[in-house]
Structures are given as structure tokens and as C-alpha cells.
Amino acid sequence: MAAVGAPVEAPVLQESVAAKILRLLGKMPVQLFLAAVGLLWLVPTAGLLVTSILPASNFDSHGWWKIFSKPSLSTWQNYDQIFKNHEITSALVTTLEIAVGGTVLPILVAALAGYAFAWLDFPGRDWFFVGVIGLLVVPLQMALIPIFKLYDTLGLYGTVFGLILFHTAIFLLRNFFIGIPKDILESARIDGASELRIFVRLILPLGLPAIASLGIFQFLWTWNDLLVALVFGGNTKPITVAIFDQLRSFSANIDIIGPAAFVSLAIPLAVFFAFQRYFVQGLLAGSVK
């Protein structure tokens, strides 16, 4: 006799083998298409890697794909040479300084601005928010000449701090912050927490996925920037400018460009994979209630 009032468990319906096969076959065309697209995206990267381990003499007479039929062409001497090249190593350090500074500062500004626009009441808040939205529409190229004159006046031209400052912008974390339950903030205020304490102890931890997503985008943009570095860098050369300087009118130092470009590609790629979990969470945040 079953006990009176005992919960009745619903029978678990097991999927048949035929149904599993049909489900897999239904997904196969999409998966094959995505795999093909992924392989096409990987071809240039694979070509850059192979080019970076080819001697310059062989690259002039053979395509990079010839290494698959003749692996003896490969050599790691190019990487040994670029890490002994002071211009390349100095450019990597400079790029790291600019990318880290140009990521941390915008995240701090964006987080503070996003919290203010979402939860603080101050005169003209909506008009300031509309102004920020409007400034995001202005193309980067329109700001080059005015900022160049300003940098020349303030002595920021050709400095690492000047490049970091140019990459600082107020990105919109407001839409994520405004989705945080209001009851949490009100409870903290009732307990006597200041706005700064609420921001540090509540907003930043809860907004970590969105902040990490912004950090990845900002780091990749700053690391790969060439235009701003060419205009405002002067003698301060990040890796993009150092690689660009290896180009010549009728030739190029491919034995330097190849490995330096692959190292420049590998570092932001490693950063992306390290924070991929937060990146996906940030993209999906707010899509499901």
C-alpha cells in the first residue's frame, strides 16, 4: 500500500534510438555549415602561422601551403629573432600598457556613469543620457583633428597616457545596471550603506558579466588599433605601428612581419578565451527574465 498523500512521480519517457538519430540528422546540416564557416575563418590564421615559420627566401619562391608537402621548410628562427628585436619587444610592452590602461579606465568611467544614469536622480539626467547617446554616433575620424590640437596644447601628443585617454569612452552599462532588482539597492540604503559602498559591494559584483564583456571588446579594440596610434603616437609605437613600419614600397620584411603579427594575434586571443565564460554571460544578460 502506498502511503496516503505520497507524491506521485510521473513516468520518465525515454527517447528511442530512432528519435535520437532523426534529431541528430536534423541538426547535421546546420552543424556542417557552421563547421565550414569556422574552417574558412581559420584559414587566414593558419596561413599567418605557417608564414611566420617560413624563411623569407622560401616565402618568396613558395606559397605557405607548400609546407604541408615539405615540412623541412619550417624554422623557428624567425621567432627567436623578433624576441631579440628591441623595436618589436618594446612595441609589445607599449601595446600592453596602452591596452590595459585603455581597458581599465573606460570600464571605471562606464561603470560609474552607468550606475549614475540608472539609479541616481540628478537634474538633467535624461538630457545627459541623450547627449551621451548622440556622441556615440559621431565617427572617430571627426575627432582626430580637434583632439590633435588639444593634445598638442596639453603636451599629451606622443605619450602612452594620451593614447590611453583617447580610447576612453562612456559605453552604456546603464541598460544592464537598470535590470538589477531595485529592492536590493533599497535594502542596502535602509541599512545605511552609502552610494559608493552600494556601487562597490553590490553593483560591481552583480554587473561582472557585462563589465567583462565590455573589457574584452575594449581590450581587443585598443590592442588592434592602428589609426589612433599613427595619428597621436609620435615616437610611442605600439605593435601595430611597429609592424606597419616593416612595410616597404617594393618589399616587406616578411620574416619580421609574420611572427610579430602572429604574436600580436595570439595575445588578445588568449585574453578572449580566458574570459569567454563572462563574455557569453554578458551577451545573454537580460535576455531571459
Secondary structure, DSSP 4 states (H G I P E B T S, - for coil): -PPTTPPPPPPPPPPPHHHHHHHHHHHHHHHHHHHHHHHHHHHHHHHHHHHHTS-HHHHHHS-GGGGGT-GGG--SHHHHHHTT-HHHHHHHHHHHHHHHHHHHHHHHHHHHHHHHHHH---TTHHHHHHHHHHHHHS-GGGGHHHHHHHHHHHT-TT-HHHHHHHT------HHHHTTS-HHHHHHHHHTT--HHHHIIIIIHHHTHHHHHHHHHHHHHHHHT--HHHHHH-TT---HHHHHHTTB-SS-B-HHHHHHHHHHHHHHHHHHHHHTHHHHHHHHHTTS--
